[in-house]
Amino acid sequence: MLTRLLFCCGLWVVATSTLAMTIYKSTDANGVVSYSDRPSPGSQVFVFRDRMVEHLERQVRLDIQKNRGVESVFVRNDLYAPVEVELGFSGLKNVSGAPRQPVRRVLPARSRQRLALLTPTQAGRPLVYTPQFRYSLGDPSGAAQAYRYPLPWRGGPFRLTQGANGQYSHFGPKSRYAMDIAMPEGTPIIAARGGVVVKTENSQTGRGTDPSGNFVRVLHDDGTMGVYLHLKRGSVTVREGQRVAVGSPLALSGNTGNSSGPHLHFVVQRNTGLGLVSIPYQFNQPIGSLPNFALGKK
């Protein structure tokens, strides 16, 4: 039995059943977080949730303009990537022009579109309605192209500690085909595929408030996105909107977010319809593998 889990979101044990292992999380007097398969005084059962959420509400938002009783409802996309949006309305009172069914569109990067023009059915009285707004990064109409990824780091060799379908944390839609590679904090992380930097986070310390920790998201030309997570605070060297090539420096590996040790979590995602999901990918060379939850699985 393991008494402590070191390195990575992967537990270095062979999974012999389809049931997930019970994991306990504890924090010592110095604030160091540890994970174990055995409870200790003060520890709590750790429940992993697929909470990889990027806060885009300031970059993808409704922009409602009012003029003489008429309200124009725009959606604004300030990201350097297309965004799929869906807009509907509920609680309608004194409103004409609202679509009967939600409107779904793909907004190009750095764009703004009007999706509805609302007028009062009775002039002089206020319009009453509640927008129902959803969005997701990416264009679902694209098709992923075959590509074998160079290793997204310099140095090593390093070990794969949790692969696809890992029962510790690689089971949700956004992480199912992710790979975790244990490596010393400060290892150079480089772009494994060219594209445009869409989103970065660079200010989290320790476990932080975002399970992803510090990260870089790169949009590839076929619409897929590579995401590099748990990076060292202050190490991200690229900016949103910057185009990177294979091998371009991105950041340094770290131990931020939902991480039990220094490692890189690398995942490829695409929008399949108002939602990002991870998709299978392959590196262009083998990675040394310790026993992990992906053993015996595709």
Helices and strands as residue ranges (DSSP letters): E 24-27, E 33-36, E 44-45, E 60-67, E 70-77, E 83-93, E 103-107, E 111-118, E 128-137, E 148-149, E 159-162, E 179-182, E 188-190, E 195-201, E 214-219, E 225-231, E 243-244, E 249-252, E 263-271, E 276-278, E 282-283, E 288-289
